[in-house]
Amino acid sequence: MNETASFAGPAIGGLLVALIGPAAVLLIDAGSFLIAFALVALLVPAIPGSDVAEETTARFWASGTSREIAPCCGGLSESPSSRSGGRP
């Protein structure tokens, strides 16, 4: 199935671009992503215990990884809360 989709997908996309134009195909593509987003938001239950995300974020800032990527990302050497004077 995956190989068929890999082969047929671009062909169908090219056919649609030829038939209805690239702008319309991009709008259809964007609409399909919005529908997928809405379905996930409505049908996938939230994961209980959002403390995991906060703990992971705190561990990231404490690990020093942020200092390693700072040269390419415009100075992420401080956590967002320390840059804003302690406010989240």
Contacts in CASP RR format, 6 or more apart in sequence:
PFRMAT RR
TARGET T0000
AUTHOR 0000-0000-0000
METHOD contacts of the structure
MODEL  1
MNETASFAGPAIGGLLVALIGPAAVLLIDAGSFLIAFALVALLVPAIPGS
DVAEETTARFWASGTSREIAPCCGGLSESPSSRSGGRP
13 25 0 8 1.000
16 24 0 8 1.000
16 25 0 8 1.000
16 28 0 8 1.000
17 25 0 8 1.000
60 66 0 8 1.000
61 79 0 8 1.000
66 76 0 8 1.000
66 77 0 8 1.000
66 78 0 8 1.000
66 79 0 8 1.000
67 76 0 8 1.000
67 77 0 8 1.000
69 76 0 8 1.000
70 76 0 8 1.000
70 77 0 8 1.000
80 88 0 8 1.000
81 87 0 8 1.000
81 88 0 8 1.000
END
